[in-house]
Amino acid sequence: MTLDDLAQIIAARASADPDTSWTAKLLAKGPEKCAEKFGEEAVEAIIEAVKGDRARLTSEAADVLFHLLVMLRARDVELSDVMAELARRQATSGIAEKAARG
């Protein structure tokens, strides 16, 4: 599965019944709740990375990617736009790009 595949699944589930779809239920709660859930998952991934548990980190990383895409969907940000931004940054050294953001 690619991130594009996952983004398409999330888009398809966005209009599902919130009683039968976790994705639809989360999106129905609004962008703020989606952002909160993403933050929770990111913290869980950080904890597993610090602990050095590869299997748990793998699981939490999957949750992070899923919830990132849900959060983007909640704010109508396309994955292709994020990928285009990454491509734009690739043309500049990381240090120079970060300095430009300031």
N, C-alpha and C positions, 0 to 999 in steps of 0.2 A: 504494500500500500504506500502511496506517495502522499505528501501533504496536500497536493491538489485533489486526490481522491477523497481524503478526509474532509477537506473544505466543501466538496460537492455533497458528501453525505450530510454534513451539518446544514448546508443550504436546503437540502431536501427535507430534512427533519424539522426545520424551523417552522414549517406550516402544519406540522402534525399536531395531534391532540396532546396538550400538556399532561393529561392524565396517563398517557401511554408512552410518552417520549421524554427522557431526561433532558435532551437537548432543547426541545420545545418548552419544557417546564422552566428551564434555566433562562432561556431567552424571554419568556413571558414575564419574568421577574424584573427585567430591565438591565440596561448596561452596567449600572452600578453593582448589582448582584453578580453579574458575569465577571466584572473586574475583581470583585472580592474573592470569588471562587478561584480565579486565576492566581491571585496572590497567595491564597492558602496552599494551592498545589505547588507553587514555586517555592514556598518556604519548606514544604515537605520534601521536595527534591533537594534543596540545599542541605537539609538535615541528613538525608541519606548519603549525599556526596561527602559530607564531613565524616560520617560514620564509616564510609568505605564499603557499604553493602551494595555491590554491583547489581544484584537482582532487584533489590528494592529501588535503587536509583533508576534502573531501566523502567520499572513500572511507574514510578513517579514522573519520570521524564515524558512518558506517554501521556499521562494526565495533564502535564504542563502544556504539551503541544495541542492536545484536544481543547483544553480550556482557553488557550491563547486564540485559537481559531474561532471559538464560540464568542469570545470577547470582541474580536475583530468584526464578526458578523453582527453583533449587537450594535456596533457603531458604523455599520455599512462600509467597512474598510475591506477591500478585496485582497486576498493573498497575493495576487499578481502585482498589486501596488507595493506591497512589502518587498516582494522579490525584485521589483524594479528599483526600489531604493537601495537594496543590497548590491545590485549590479552597478548602480551609480557610484556607490561607495568603493567598490572594488577598483575603480579607476584611480583612486587616490590612496596614498599610504594610510594605514590605520592611524598613525600618530598625527599626520597632517589633517586627516578628516576629523578626528576627535578635537583637535585644537580649533578647527573652524567652527565646530558646534559650540565651543566655548565656555 
